[in-house]
Amino acid sequence: MVLISPTLVFTLLMLAVPLIMVLALSFWTQSYLTLDRSFSLENYKAAWTEPMYQYLMARSLRISIFVTALTVLLAYPVAYFISFHVTPKRKAMWIFLITIPFWTSYLMRIFLWKVILGYNGVVNGSLMGLGLIEQPLSFILYNQNAVVLTLAHSWVPFAILPIFVALERVDRSLIEAAEDLGDNRLRRFLRVTLPLSMPGVIAATIIVFIPTIGDYVTPRLVGGPNGLMISNMIELQFKKANNAPLGAALAISAMAIVTCVTLVFVWMNRKFMRGPK
């Protein structure tokens, strides 16, 4: 108990107390610099009924779902290759290479994507150099597609690791048994490898989905007006609009939606971990 106490105190101070403060703030109201601490549900009424907030929340969910799907689709082949086609002595080196992008700043990687997708960037320059286009493409930056691409690139390493761990736990004798029974490579993958690796896929989904829906740096830098998310509106309410209670209500509402979606993924993970009855 003595060893647990410092960690418990740190958790309460760093996580529970700020969350309780934000929750309490969401029930107050503010008029410019005047903060009214009277209990009110006006902020939540605005957060759930205003079309602008509904639209931003729906856009945030849509972008996060696309990012999660793209990230998992990119991560699974890499994890599969490392697990099944790389010799055991070299697997640690491959995992080490996957972590190399973390050696650079997150902001640096976002700015690099601006250079790649920009009006005079690498993509447009290459296409014009090859004679495929006459003028630079203007739709590849400052939109939702740019946000999805940038976030997927940033979170792929986080998705590779849990999928790799799940694939490492797949009993190879089951795959050999399926081969002996006449299944080809595709059927072995669909009937044995993929179902047994689903806990890793679901874990990767949770790891990517939760932080991407709250990201506000990437939408601000590469999203433009058409790529802004609910997190950008929360930032606006706290900083420029001088309406911290509304920003807190939006944050709590977004957290509630993310929690509901995450609980579904947790239930699916437990179902796959238990296996068929």
Secondary structure, DSSP 8 states (H G I E B T S, - for coil): -TTHHHHHHHHIIIIIHHHHHHHHHHTSEEETTEEE-S---HHHHHHHH-HHHHHHHHHHHHHHHHHHHHHHHHHHHHHHHHHHHS-HHHHHHHHHHHTGGGGS-HHHHHHHHHHHHSTTSHHHHHHHHTTS-SS--SSSSSSHHHHHHHHHHHHHHHHHHHHHHHHHTS-HHHHHHHHHTT--HHHHIIIIIHHHHHHHHHHHHHHHHHHHHT--HHIIIII-GGG--HHHHHHHHHHTS--HHHHHHHHHHHHHHHHHHHHHHHHHHHHHHH---
